[in-house]
Amino acid sequence: MLTFLARRWPPWLLLVFLAGCAGFPMRAPPEAREHLRVPPGFSIQVFARDLGRPRFLALDARGTLLVSVPRSGRVVALPDDDGDGRADRVITVLESLALPHGLGFHDDRLYVAETGRVIRVRYDPGTRQTVGQPEVVVANLPPRGSHWTRTLVFGPDRRFYVSVGSSCNVCEERDSRRAAILRYNADGSGETRFATGLRNAVGLAFRPETGELWATANGRDWLGDDQPPEYITRVEEGGFYGWPYCVWEPDGVHADPDLGRVDRCQSVARPTVLYQAHSAPLGLAFYTGQQFPREYHGSLFVALHGSWNRSVPTGYKVVRIRLDQDTPHVEDFATGWLVGRRAWGRPVDLAVARDGSLLLSDDTQGLIYRITYQAG
């Protein structure tokens, strides 16, 4: 396989792939962070470091940031008790888990989506420690596959939603819960397929103003540099989003070249925002703080993890989607992890801190960044 990849990929891309498979972050060149750019008035600094491969974020009732670290099987807390904008220490909250990813809080319990199940445990925000033993609330999620992450979010209906990616690039799944968003009661009962045809909806978030579920979706590979687009979308209950039979293009929906079925494309839900193929949108967060200027309130921030199946790399940044217009508008917000053709960092997830700053994980450098605003 490595010989095959070496013949077709540029050396820098093969190095990124090997580093990711090995589970170790690539070392950034000394001047790398000098390339980071945010809009005027904003600044970006390191909040926590040496975390391995941090992924998804959640804030407890006290405002402490919790982070999943799947490759080490841990969930950690990063308190900033002195308020200096940097984590004071790393507290292990849970360990020995199977690829923990999505995190959520409900009724004083911490929920964790592992690759094949969902657990919950009582959590004390004062000590940042769990109380008692974890309880399995969903025991039989489809495990691993090509897309092993399981993201979890609670909705205004007090039920939790879990995204399960496909087991392959393009195929007909045996388990209908793959390539779908599932919904459960808080105790894990009442499993429902909320939406289907989502090849890999890694990020989930509810829009505060409307209570709508939004998701990021990663499109299929091996159709060239620019096809099919990735997308960020409002998710309709019962909606079918096309995979594996249909792909969206700017001019409309088309049959997939491998498994295309025109009859299945007639009822495909239209995504809200199409974006450059292979950008890999992952985490997303609606801005609910007061620190940023008023025009940012209600904006949707999305972390683009970056491409691997593309001759010219793309992504590796954070974008802002303005939803205060008839047509959503996408603009760069934080950039610089891609320098020329080399990517030295990969944004993953976002969370709005209690003070209104924006927190961002990077699973290549093992960092959490903190983005703040101060009027000049």
NUGU-412275 format. One record per residue (C-alpha): residue in one letter; x, y, z. Coordinates in steps of 0.05 Angstrom, whole numbers, plus 5000, padded with zeros to 4 digits. Layout:
N
+------+------+------+------+
: resn :   px :   py :   pz :
+------+------+------+------+
:    A :    X :    Y :    Z :
...
+------+------+------+------+
END
This chain:
376
+------+------+------+------+
: resn :   px :   py :   pz :
+------+------+------+------+
:    M : 5000 : 5000 : 5000 :
:    L : 5056 : 5049 : 5017 :
:    T : 5088 : 5037 : 4950 :
:    F : 5022 : 5052 : 4916 :
:    L : 5014 : 5117 : 4956 :
:    A : 5086 : 5138 : 4945 :
:    R : 5077 : 5134 : 4870 :
:    R : 5015 : 5178 : 4871 :
:    W : 5023 : 5226 : 4929 :
:    P : 5074 : 5283 : 4938 :
:    P : 5125 : 5270 : 4994 :
:    W : 5094 : 5320 : 5042 :
:    L : 5026 : 5287 : 5037 :
:    L : 5054 : 5218 : 5048 :
:    L : 5089 : 5244 : 5110 :
:    V : 5024 : 5272 : 5137 :
:    F : 4989 : 5205 : 5125 :
:    L : 5044 : 5166 : 5159 :
:    A : 5045 : 5213 : 5219 :
:    G : 4970 : 5206 : 5226 :
:    C : 4973 : 5130 : 5222 :
:    A : 5027 : 5128 : 5274 :
:    G : 4985 : 5170 : 5321 :
:    F : 5037 : 5223 : 5333 :
:    P : 5032 : 5298 : 5317 :
:    M : 5081 : 5327 : 5267 :
:    R : 5129 : 5377 : 5295 :
:    A : 5115 : 5448 : 5272 :
:    P : 5173 : 5489 : 5246 :
:    P : 5193 : 5544 : 5296 :
:    E : 5163 : 5599 : 5253 :
:    A : 5098 : 5562 : 5238 :
:    R : 5052 : 5599 : 5287 :
:    E : 5075 : 5665 : 5258 :
:    H : 5033 : 5646 : 5197 :
:    L : 4968 : 5644 : 5237 :
:    R : 4920 : 5699 : 5216 :
:    V : 4855 : 5724 : 5245 :
:    P : 4815 : 5787 : 5229 :
:    P : 4837 : 5855 : 5257 :
:    G : 4823 : 5862 : 5331 :
:    F : 4826 : 5786 : 5342 :
:    S : 4885 : 5747 : 5370 :
:    I : 4900 : 5673 : 5373 :
:    Q : 4942 : 5641 : 5428 :
:    V : 4956 : 5572 : 5455 :
:    F : 4909 : 5553 : 5512 :
:    A : 4936 : 5482 : 5525 :
:    R : 4991 : 5439 : 5495 :
:    D : 5020 : 5369 : 5496 :
:    L : 4952 : 5335 : 5493 :
:    G : 4969 : 5282 : 5441 :
:    R : 4913 : 5283 : 5390 :
:    P : 4856 : 5324 : 5421 :
:    R : 4790 : 5322 : 5384 :
:    F : 4721 : 5344 : 5408 :
:    L : 4705 : 5396 : 5461 :
:    A : 4651 : 5409 : 5513 :
:    L : 4643 : 5458 : 5571 :
:    D : 4618 : 5436 : 5639 :
:    A : 4571 : 5475 : 5684 :
:    R : 4629 : 5514 : 5714 :
:    G : 4657 : 5532 : 5646 :
:    T : 4715 : 5484 : 5648 :
:    L : 4736 : 5456 : 5580 :
:    L : 4733 : 5381 : 5571 :
:    V : 4768 : 5348 : 5512 :
:    S : 4766 : 5278 : 5482 :
:    V : 4832 : 5246 : 5464 :
:    P : 4810 : 5184 : 5425 :
:    R : 4877 : 5153 : 5410 :
:    S : 4896 : 5151 : 5484 :
:    G : 4825 : 5131 : 5505 :
:    R : 4818 : 5191 : 5551 :
:    V : 4774 : 5250 : 5567 :
:    V : 4811 : 5306 : 5602 :
:    A : 4791 : 5372 : 5635 :
:    L : 4831 : 5436 : 5625 :
:    P : 4815 : 5486 : 5680 :
:    D : 4837 : 5559 : 5678 :
:    D : 4823 : 5577 : 5750 :
:    D : 4869 : 5637 : 5751 :
:    G : 4836 : 5666 : 5689 :
:    D : 4900 : 5680 : 5651 :
:    G : 4875 : 5649 : 5586 :
:    R : 4917 : 5586 : 5593 :
:    A : 4900 : 5519 : 5622 :
:    D : 4930 : 5510 : 5691 :
:    R : 4936 : 5434 : 5687 :
:    V : 4909 : 5372 : 5654 :
:    I : 4860 : 5330 : 5695 :
:    T : 4842 : 5260 : 5671 :
:    V : 4767 : 5252 : 5677 :
:    L : 4759 : 5184 : 5644 :
:    E : 4808 : 5135 : 5614 :
:    S : 4813 : 5065 : 5583 :
:    L : 4757 : 5082 : 5534 :
:    A : 4749 : 5057 : 5462 :
:    L : 4762 : 5117 : 5418 :
:    P : 4721 : 5168 : 5457 :
:    H : 4700 : 5226 : 5413 :
:    G : 4634 : 5264 : 5424 :
:    L : 4620 : 5295 : 5492 :
:    G : 4556 : 5323 : 5522 :
:    F : 4526 : 5343 : 5589 :
:    H : 4455 : 5329 : 5613 :
:    D : 4426 : 5329 : 5684 :
:    D : 4494 : 5329 : 5719 :
:    R : 4519 : 5272 : 5677 :
:    L : 4575 : 5270 : 5626 :
:    Y : 4558 : 5231 : 5563 :
:    V : 4614 : 5203 : 5520 :
:    A : 4606 : 5172 : 5451 :
:    E : 4657 : 5117 : 5442 :
:    T : 4664 : 5084 : 5374 :
:    G : 4615 : 5028 : 5390 :
:    R : 4573 : 5054 : 5448 :
:    V : 4551 : 5113 : 5490 :
:    I : 4565 : 5117 : 5565 :
:    R : 4545 : 5167 : 5618 :
:    V : 4572 : 5181 : 5687 :
:    R : 4558 : 5230 : 5743 :
:    Y : 4606 : 5289 : 5740 :
:    D : 4624 : 5340 : 5793 :
:    P : 4644 : 5407 : 5760 :
:    G : 4675 : 5430 : 5826 :
:    T : 4727 : 5375 : 5828 :
:    R : 4726 : 5359 : 5753 :
:    Q : 4719 : 5286 : 5771 :
:    T : 4668 : 5232 : 5758 :
:    V : 4626 : 5203 : 5814 :
:    G : 4613 : 5128 : 5812 :
:    Q : 4620 : 5081 : 5754 :
:    P : 4600 : 5096 : 5681 :
:    E : 4534 : 5068 : 5656 :
:    V : 4526 : 5043 : 5585 :
:    V : 4464 : 5075 : 5555 :
:    V : 4474 : 5053 : 5482 :
:    A : 4512 : 4988 : 5478 :
:    N : 4510 : 4971 : 5404 :
:    L : 4530 : 5029 : 5359 :
:    P : 4562 : 5006 : 5294 :
:    P : 4636 : 5005 : 5313 :
:    R : 4696 : 5031 : 5276 :
:    G : 4694 : 5023 : 5200 :
:    S : 4728 : 5074 : 5154 :
:    H : 4696 : 5128 : 5196 :
:    W : 4704 : 5111 : 5270 :
:    T : 4685 : 5176 : 5304 :
:    R : 4618 : 5182 : 5339 :
:    T : 4595 : 5252 : 5356 :
:    L : 4541 : 5268 : 5407 :
:    V : 4499 : 5329 : 5421 :
:    F : 4437 : 5342 : 5464 :
:    G : 4379 : 5378 : 5432 :
:    P : 4327 : 5425 : 5461 :
:    D : 4281 : 5365 : 5464 :
:    R : 4327 : 5335 : 5518 :
:    R : 4345 : 5277 : 5473 :
:    F : 4414 : 5263 : 5446 :
:    Y : 4436 : 5256 : 5374 :
:    V : 4494 : 5213 : 5351 :
:    S : 4527 : 5214 : 5282 :
:    V : 4553 : 5149 : 5254 :
:    G : 4595 : 5151 : 5191 :
:    S : 4598 : 5101 : 5135 :
:    S : 4641 : 5039 : 5137 :
:    C : 4670 : 5054 : 5068 :
:    N : 4682 : 5107 : 5015 :
:    V : 4621 : 5088 : 4974 :
:    C : 4580 : 5024 : 4985 :
:    E : 4511 : 4999 : 5005 :
:    E : 4513 : 4989 : 5080 :
:    R : 4485 : 4927 : 5114 :
:    D : 4471 : 4967 : 5177 :
:    S : 4422 : 5023 : 5162 :
:    R : 4447 : 5062 : 5222 :
:    R : 4511 : 5079 : 5186 :
:    A : 4517 : 5143 : 5146 :
:    A : 4462 : 5170 : 5191 :
:    I : 4445 : 5213 : 5251 :
:    L : 4411 : 5174 : 5306 :
:    R : 4367 : 5201 : 5361 :
:    Y : 4357 : 5172 : 5431 :
:    N : 4321 : 5188 : 5495 :
:    A : 4368 : 5210 : 5552 :
:    D : 4368 : 5139 : 5580 :
:    G : 4388 : 5109 : 5512 :
:    S : 4320 : 5083 : 5493 :
:    G : 4277 : 5101 : 5433 :
:    E : 4330 : 5095 : 5378 :
:    T : 4308 : 5131 : 5315 :
:    R : 4343 : 5147 : 5250 :
:    F : 4335 : 5222 : 5249 :
:    A : 4369 : 5233 : 5181 :
:    T : 4404 : 5187 : 5131 :
:    G : 4449 : 5190 : 5070 :
:    L : 4502 : 5230 : 5107 :
:    R : 4568 : 5195 : 5090 :
:    N : 4605 : 5223 : 5150 :
:    A : 4571 : 5278 : 5190 :
:    V : 4626 : 5290 : 5240 :
:    G : 4602 : 5355 : 5270 :
:    L : 4534 : 5367 : 5303 :
:    A : 4506 : 5430 : 5335 :
:    F : 4438 : 5461 : 5349 :
:    R : 4426 : 5532 : 5327 :
:    P : 4403 : 5570 : 5390 :
:    E : 4356 : 5618 : 5355 :
:    T : 4316 : 5564 : 5319 :
:    G : 4330 : 5497 : 5353 :
:    E : 4350 : 5468 : 5286 :
:    L : 4403 : 5414 : 5281 :
:    W : 4463 : 5430 : 5237 :
:    A : 4517 : 5383 : 5214 :
:    T : 4582 : 5381 : 5173 :
:    A : 4586 : 5328 : 5120 :
:    N : 4647 : 5298 : 5087 :
:    G : 4637 : 5277 : 5015 :
:    R : 4664 : 5215 : 4980 :
:    D : 4735 : 5208 : 4953 :
:    W : 4769 : 5190 : 4887 :
:    L : 4727 : 5233 : 4840 :
:    G : 4782 : 5285 : 4829 :
:    D : 4805 : 5348 : 4864 :
:    D : 4739 : 5385 : 4862 :
:    Q : 4683 : 5333 : 4865 :
:    P : 4638 : 5325 : 4901 :
:    P : 4633 : 5387 : 4946 :
:    E : 4632 : 5380 : 5021 :
:    Y : 4574 : 5413 : 5057 :
:    I : 4549 : 5445 : 5121 :
:    T : 4474 : 5438 : 5128 :
:    R : 4412 : 5446 : 5169 :
:    V : 4388 : 5375 : 5180 :
:    E : 4315 : 5359 : 5167 :
:    E : 4281 : 5304 : 5207 :
:    G : 4271 : 5246 : 5160 :
:    G : 4316 : 5277 : 5108 :
:    F : 4356 : 5234 : 5060 :
:    Y : 4420 : 5269 : 5037 :
:    G : 4440 : 5224 : 4979 :
:    W : 4499 : 5179 : 4998 :
:    P : 4516 : 5130 : 4967 :
:    Y : 4470 : 5140 : 4907 :
:    C : 4474 : 5215 : 4894 :
:    V : 4523 : 5273 : 4899 :
:    W : 4509 : 5347 : 4902 :
:    E : 4542 : 5396 : 4855 :
:    P : 4530 : 5472 : 4850 :
:    D : 4481 : 5459 : 4792 :
:    G : 4441 : 5407 : 4829 :
:    V : 4441 : 5334 : 4848 :
:    H : 4472 : 5280 : 4804 :
:    A : 4475 : 5205 : 4805 :
:    D : 4539 : 5178 : 4837 :
:    P : 4585 : 5149 : 4782 :
:    D : 4594 : 5083 : 4820 :
:    L : 4527 : 5069 : 4853 :
:    G : 4484 : 5123 : 4822 :
:    R : 4409 : 5112 : 4821 :
:    V : 4368 : 5167 : 4789 :
:    D : 4305 : 5144 : 4825 :
:    R : 4338 : 5156 : 4892 :
:    C : 4360 : 5226 : 4873 :
:    Q : 4290 : 5252 : 4865 :
:    S : 4278 : 5258 : 4940 :
:    V : 4347 : 5282 : 4963 :
:    A : 4348 : 5339 : 5013 :
:    R : 4387 : 5400 : 4989 :
:    P : 4447 : 5419 : 5033 :
:    T : 4449 : 5490 : 5060 :
:    V : 4521 : 5508 : 5042 :
:    L : 4565 : 5473 : 4992 :
:    Y : 4641 : 5479 : 5002 :
:    Q : 4706 : 5460 : 4967 :
:    A : 4714 : 5384 : 4960 :
:    H : 4762 : 5349 : 5008 :
:    S : 4764 : 5407 : 5058 :
:    A : 4739 : 5359 : 5112 :
:    P : 4693 : 5402 : 5154 :
:    L : 4691 : 5373 : 5224 :
:    G : 4670 : 5412 : 5286 :
:    L : 4623 : 5471 : 5285 :
:    A : 4598 : 5521 : 5336 :
:    F : 4547 : 5578 : 5335 :
:    Y : 4575 : 5640 : 5367 :
:    T : 4534 : 5654 : 5430 :
:    G : 4583 : 5698 : 5468 :
:    Q : 4587 : 5773 : 5477 :
:    Q : 4662 : 5785 : 5469 :
:    F : 4664 : 5787 : 5392 :
:    P : 4634 : 5847 : 5354 :
:    R : 4559 : 5847 : 5346 :
:    E : 4562 : 5826 : 5273 :
:    Y : 4592 : 5759 : 5295 :
:    H : 4534 : 5742 : 5341 :
:    G : 4497 : 5682 : 5314 :
:    S : 4551 : 5666 : 5263 :
:    L : 4570 : 5593 : 5251 :
:    F : 4644 : 5575 : 5257 :
:    V : 4668 : 5512 : 5223 :
:    A : 4736 : 5477 : 5230 :
:    L : 4763 : 5450 : 5164 :
:    H : 4810 : 5392 : 5180 :
:    G : 4841 : 5392 : 5111 :
:    S : 4850 : 5349 : 5050 :
:    W : 4886 : 5284 : 5038 :
:    N : 4853 : 5261 : 4973 :
:    R : 4874 : 5321 : 4932 :
:    S : 4935 : 5339 : 4889 :
:    V : 4935 : 5410 : 4917 :
:    P : 4919 : 5413 : 4991 :
:    T : 4859 : 5453 : 5015 :
:    G : 4824 : 5467 : 5081 :
:    Y : 4866 : 5471 : 5145 :
:    K : 4830 : 5533 : 5171 :
:    V : 4769 : 5559 : 5207 :
:    V : 4713 : 5592 : 5168 :
:    R : 4656 : 5636 : 5189 :
:    I : 4587 : 5627 : 5158 :
:    R : 4542 : 5688 : 5163 :
:    L : 4469 : 5667 : 5169 :
:    D : 4440 : 5737 : 5175 :
:    Q : 4429 : 5742 : 5100 :
:    D : 4382 : 5709 : 5050 :
:    T : 4441 : 5667 : 5025 :
:    P : 4492 : 5642 : 5075 :
:    H : 4560 : 5674 : 5064 :
:    V : 4626 : 5637 : 5078 :
:    E : 4690 : 5674 : 5094 :
:    D : 4758 : 5655 : 5123 :
:    F : 4766 : 5669 : 5197 :
:    A : 4830 : 5636 : 5222 :
:    T : 4882 : 5613 : 5172 :
:    G : 4956 : 5596 : 5169 :
:    W : 4960 : 5521 : 5183 :
:    L : 4972 : 5511 : 5109 :
:    V : 5036 : 5544 : 5086 :
:    G : 5046 : 5535 : 5011 :
:    R : 5035 : 5461 : 5000 :
:    R : 5052 : 5440 : 5071 :
:    A : 5001 : 5434 : 5127 :
:    W : 5031 : 5436 : 5197 :
:    G : 4966 : 5436 : 5237 :
:    R : 4895 : 5410 : 5229 :
:    P : 4835 : 5445 : 5263 :
:    V : 4783 : 5397 : 5291 :
:    D : 4730 : 5425 : 5338 :
:    L : 4706 : 5491 : 5366 :
:    A : 4671 : 5514 : 5430 :
:    V : 4650 : 5582 : 5456 :
:    A : 4679 : 5594 : 5525 :
:    R : 4641 : 5628 : 5581 :
:    D : 4681 : 5692 : 5571 :
:    G : 4662 : 5694 : 5497 :
:    S : 4728 : 5670 : 5470 :
:    L : 4730 : 5615 : 5417 :
:    L : 4767 : 5551 : 5434 :
:    L : 4796 : 5507 : 5378 :
:    S : 4830 : 5439 : 5379 :
:    D : 4887 : 5417 : 5334 :
:    D : 4899 : 5342 : 5332 :
:    T : 4964 : 5347 : 5294 :
:    Q : 5001 : 5393 : 5342 :
:    G : 4966 : 5369 : 5405 :
:    L : 4941 : 5440 : 5421 :
:    I : 4880 : 5478 : 5442 :
:    Y : 4879 : 5550 : 5416 :
:    R : 4840 : 5608 : 5446 :
:    I : 4816 : 5663 : 5399 :
:    T : 4798 : 5729 : 5432 :
:    Y : 4776 : 5799 : 5411 :
:    Q : 4796 : 5866 : 5438 :
:    A : 4771 : 5931 : 5407 :
:    G : 4827 : 5978 : 5387 :
+------+------+------+------+
END
